[in-house]
């Protein structure tokens, strides 16, 4: 599975992607993603894409 998420904050876009091979890696990436969102201030939009 490949996860790609775009975070649009104040009209500047940050894109990150990672390929996941195991369930554990997916959980770690999800947690890391959540922490990243928490540390940001009022994101104007968040898009999450999951590809099988």
N, C-alpha and C positions, 0 to 999 in steps of 0.2 A: 504494500500500500504506500502511496505517496501522499504526503500532506503538504498543502501550500496555503499559507495564510497571508493576507494583505492587511496592513494596518494603516489607515489613512488618518493622519493627525495634522491639523492645520495645513491641509493641502499638500503635505509631503508624504509620499508613500514608501513604506518599508515592506519589502517582500522577503519571506524566508521559505525555504523548502527543505524537506528531509525525506529520505526513503526509509521506511520501517520494515524490518524483517521479522520481528517477534512482538508478542503482546507487551512484554516488559518495556521495550523501547518506545512503543506507542504511548504507554502510560507516562513514562518519563518525559516525553516530548509534550504531552498534554499538560503535565504539571508545570513544565518550564514555560509553556505558552501562557498558562493562567497567571503565573507570577509576573511575566512580562506585561500582561494587560493590567495587573494590579498596580504596577509601578508607574504606569502612564497616567497622565492627567486628561480627563475628558476626551477620549478618542472620538473623532467625529463619525467614524464608521469602522466596523470590523467585519471582514469577510473570511469565511473559513471554507476551504475546499478539500474534499476527501476523494481520492481516486483509488479504485480497487486495482 
